[in-house]
């Protein structure tokens, strides 16, 4: 009987939890503006939808701040409680009450902020360093089905292509609420204990004096003098860090934020969040430009299907091409995706109903399929490259300065909350062309940061799909000496 590795089991269960929660969340918000606009009730329009999205994004900031302080609570309990917080928003949409929808968005956002920090921190901590790239690929592959699953539910729930009816809305959001509850119980009873949770705890970065004392204890007297000399030379070279920035908690935190890799990840997180917001904006533009409501889940299905394929073959692609080539492919496909958006949608389609003939190049409904392919390809590549960068940086003592990986994921979630909240708050006052221009500039910066700062954190091409370093050669003392010949 085959025994499943506990590390792999926990990664799979964690990815399924995120898969379920992301499916309900993305599917609900992708159909939010169309559902509200088609309800024909006062106060229910796309402005309310963008307001809920802005509140959801901003309030998840609270969850991001709360998550690092929950380390004394077992991970399964944190994931269970935060999963249940997804339910109030779905209940508000079932009864279509404006106050309940707004309050539900805020409550669900807190759970979302906790989930995103807690679950990535959990996967990083249960993964051994040599298995991190493999586990991240497995985690991303399973959780990548969320767009496919969510849009499949939306596609088969729509009974009238020209309008989202009340029965469709009730049935759809009832399923979402039930799935969120199921995800909570899966976290409570599905995750197993693993020793990596204790092994990955970092001690504070030792000072130079403690390193010297450790050297004295482990080496001979002659090696002590040599070690102290080398340590003194190293301290002299790095004196501006050791003297001006003593390794206090504040000093290490400042060094963490001033590290080029941290600054690059923060900037790329902002750009990636803007691209993430485009998915909901595009669903609104599709609804306002074309009369067929089935085009919205169709766009999501194509996007999600391509994401699943890429995540499933990620290891082979990265091994064959190398990460530098993949960065170029990601940037080029992203710019093509933005160009297609600029051509096929009227400038006012992000907020109001528009005629498809007002676009620069009226391409017709078939262009939604091409848009889904380009969006799925470019966004999936970007997310995977960014997550691997975060994972490897979170395992680097040089970057983390002795802090837990959850600190880096918290910073990422905070930036996601602030950026997405600002985008959804401003999108109702902007047109399509301004959004495309801002995103275009961000993608150029994104490419430069990938190539000049974070490329060194990617696993080398020749190391294979796991990204594990080549095994070190062990030198046994005296092994280089010639062995005496045995007497015959």
Residue pairs with C-beta under 8 A, 6 or more apart in sequence:
6 192
6 193
6 194
7 126
7 127
7 128
7 131
7 135
7 194
7 196
8 135
8 138
9 192
10 122
10 123
10 126
10 191
10 192
10 194
11 123
11 126
11 127
11 135
11 138
11 139
12 138
12 142
13 186
13 187
13 190
13 191
14 79
14 119
14 122
14 123
14 139
14 191
15 123
15 138
15 139
15 140
15 141
15 142
15 143
16 142
16 143
16 183
16 186
16 190
17 79
17 83
17 119
17 183
17 186
17 187
17 190
18 115
18 119
18 139
18 143
18 146
19 142
19 143
19 145
19 146
19 149
20 146
20 179
20 180
20 182
20 183
20 186
21 83
21 86
21 112
21 115
21 179
21 180
21 183
22 143
22 146
22 147
22 150
23 145
23 146
23 147
23 149
23 150
23 153
23 179
24 86
24 90
24 150
24 175
24 176
24 177
24 179
24 180
25 86
25 108
25 112
26 146
26 147
26 150
26 279
26 300
27 149
27 150
27 151
27 153
27 154
27 172
27 176
27 300
28 89
28 90
28 93
28 150
28 172
28 173
28 176
29 52
29 53
29 56
29 280
30 150
30 151
30 154
30 279
30 280
30 283
30 296
30 297
30 300
31 154
31 164
31 172
31 283
31 296
31 297
32 49
32 52
32 53
32 93
32 280
33 46
33 49
33 50
33 280
33 283
33 284
33 287
34 164
34 283
34 284
34 287
34 293
34 296
35 93
35 164
35 169
36 44
36 45
36 46
36 48
36 49
37 44
37 45
37 46
37 49
37 287
38 163
38 164
38 165
38 293
39 96
39 164
39 166
39 169
41 96
43 98
44 96
44 98
46 284
46 288
46 351
46 428
47 351
47 428
48 98
48 101
49 284
50 424
50 425
50 427
50 428
51 102
51 424
51 425
52 89
52 101
52 102
52 105
53 105
53 280
53 420
53 424
54 420
54 421
54 422
54 424
54 425
55 102
55 105
55 106
55 109
55 421
56 89
56 105
56 106
56 108
56 109
56 112
57 109
57 416
57 417
57 419
57 420
57 421
57 423
57 424
58 109
58 417
58 418
58 421
59 105
59 106
59 107
59 109
59 110
59 113
59 417
60 109
60 110
60 112
60 113
60 116
60 413
60 416
60 417
61 113
61 413
61 414
61 417
61 418
61 421
62 109
62 110
62 113
63 82
63 109
63 110
63 111
63 112
63 113
63 114
63 115
63 116
63 117
63 413
64 113
64 114
64 116
64 117
64 410
64 413
64 414
64 417
65 113
65 410
65 414
66 110
66 113
66 114
67 78
67 113
67 114
67 117
67 118
67 121
67 406
67 410
67 413
68 117
68 404
68 406
68 407
68 410
70 78
70 114
70 118
71 404
71 406
75 118
75 122
75 187
75 191
75 197
76 187
76 188
76 189
76 191
77 188
78 114
78 118
79 115
79 118
79 119
79 122
79 184
79 187
79 188
79 191
80 184
80 185
80 187
80 188
81 111
81 114
81 184
82 110
82 111
82 112
82 114
82 115
82 118
83 111
83 115
83 180
83 181
83 183
83 184
83 187
84 111
84 180
84 181
84 184
85 107
85 108
85 110
85 111
85 112
85 114
86 108
86 111
86 112
86 176
86 177
86 180
86 183
87 108
87 177
87 180
87 181
88 100
88 103
88 104
88 107
88 108
89 101
89 104
89 105
89 107
89 108
90 104
90 173
90 174
90 176
90 177
90 180
91 100
91 104
91 173
91 177
92 100
92 101
92 102
92 103
92 104
92 105
93 101
93 104
93 169
93 173
94 169
94 170
94 173
94 174
94 177
96 166
96 169
113 413
113 417
116 409
116 413
116 416
117 406
117 409
117 410
117 413
118 406
120 387
120 390
120 405
120 409
121 404
121 405
121 406
121 409
123 135
123 136
123 139
124 132
124 200
124 391
124 394
124 395
124 405
124 409
125 196
125 197
125 200
125 405
126 135
126 194
126 196
126 197
126 200
127 135
127 136
127 196
128 196
129 395
130 466
130 468
130 469
131 466
131 468
132 391
132 392
132 395
132 467
133 388
133 391
133 392
133 459
133 465
133 466
133 467
133 468
134 315
134 465
134 466
134 467
136 387
136 388
136 391
137 311
137 314
137 315
137 384
137 465
140 311
140 314
140 383
140 384
140 387
141 308
141 311
141 312
141 314
144 304
144 307
144 308
144 310
144 311
144 380
145 304
145 308
146 304
147 300
147 301
147 303
147 304
147 307
148 300
148 301
148 304
148 305
148 307
148 308
149 304
150 300
150 304
151 297
151 298
151 299
151 300
151 301
151 303
151 304
152 297
152 301
153 172
153 175
154 172
154 296
154 297
154 300
155 294
155 297
155 298
155 301
157 168
157 171
157 172
157 175
158 164
158 168
158 293
158 294
158 297
159 165
159 167
159 168
160 168
160 293
161 292
161 293
161 294
162 291
162 292
162 293
163 293
164 293
200 405
201 404
202 397
202 400
202 402
202 403
202 404
203 402
204 247
204 249
204 252
204 402
205 247
205 252
205 397
205 401
205 402
206 214
207 242
207 247
208 231
208 235
208 242
211 231
212 227
212 228
212 231
215 223
215 224
215 227
215 228
215 231
216 224
216 227
216 228
219 227
235 242
241 255
245 251
245 254
245 255
252 401
252 402
252 403
253 401
253 403
255 401
256 262
256 399
256 400
256 401
256 403
256 407
257 263
259 398
259 399
259 401
260 453
261 389
261 393
261 396
261 399
261 453
261 454
261 457
262 393
262 399
262 408
262 411
263 453
264 449
264 453
264 454
265 386
265 389
265 390
265 393
265 408
265 411
265 412
265 454
266 411
266 412
266 415
267 445
267 446
267 449
268 386
268 389
268 446
268 449
268 450
268 454
269 386
269 411
269 412
269 415
269 416
269 419
270 415
270 419
270 442
271 439
271 442
271 443
271 445
271 446
272 382
272 383
272 386
272 446
273 415
273 416
273 419
273 420
273 423
274 419
274 423
274 438
274 439
274 442
275 334
275 379
275 382
275 439
275 442
275 443
276 379
276 416
276 420
277 419
277 420
277 423
277 424
277 427
278 341
278 375
278 435
278 439
279 300
279 303
279 375
279 379
280 424
281 350
281 427
281 435
282 299
282 341
282 371
282 375
283 296
283 299
283 300
284 349
284 350
284 351
285 345
285 349
285 350
285 432
286 295
286 296
286 299
286 368
287 293
287 296
288 349
288 350
288 351
288 352
288 353
288 354
289 345
289 346
289 349
289 354
289 355
289 356
289 359
290 356
290 365
290 368
292 365
295 365
295 368
298 368
298 369
298 372
299 368
299 371
299 372
299 375
300 372
301 372
302 369
302 372
302 373
302 376
303 372
303 375
303 376
303 379
304 376
305 376
306 372
306 373
306 376
306 377
306 380
307 376
307 379
307 380
310 317
310 376
310 377
310 380
310 381
310 384
311 380
311 384
314 384
315 465
315 466
316 465
317 326
318 326
318 459
318 461
318 465
319 461
319 464
319 465
321 329
321 461
322 461
323 385
323 455
323 458
323 459
323 461
324 451
324 455
326 381
326 385
327 385
327 447
327 450
327 451
327 455
328 447
329 381
330 378
330 381
330 382
330 385
330 447
330 450
331 443
331 444
331 446
331 447
331 450
333 374
333 377
333 378
333 381
334 378
334 379
334 382
334 443
335 440
335 443
336 374
336 378
337 371
337 374
337 375
337 378
338 436
338 439
338 440
338 443
340 367
340 370
340 371
340 374
341 371
341 432
341 436
342 360
342 432
342 433
342 436
343 359
343 360
343 361
343 363
344 359
344 361
344 362
344 363
344 367
344 371
345 354
345 359
345 432
346 354
346 355
346 356
346 358
346 359
346 432
347 358
347 431
347 432
347 433
348 354
348 431
348 432
349 432
350 427
350 430
350 431
350 432
350 435
351 427
351 428
356 362
356 364
382 446
385 450
385 458
388 458
388 459
388 467
389 454
389 457
389 458
390 408
390 409
390 412
392 457
392 458
392 459
392 467
393 399
393 400
393 408
393 454
393 457
394 400
394 405
394 408
394 409
395 405
396 457
399 408
400 407
400 408
427 435
458 467
459 466
459 467
459 468
463 469
463 470
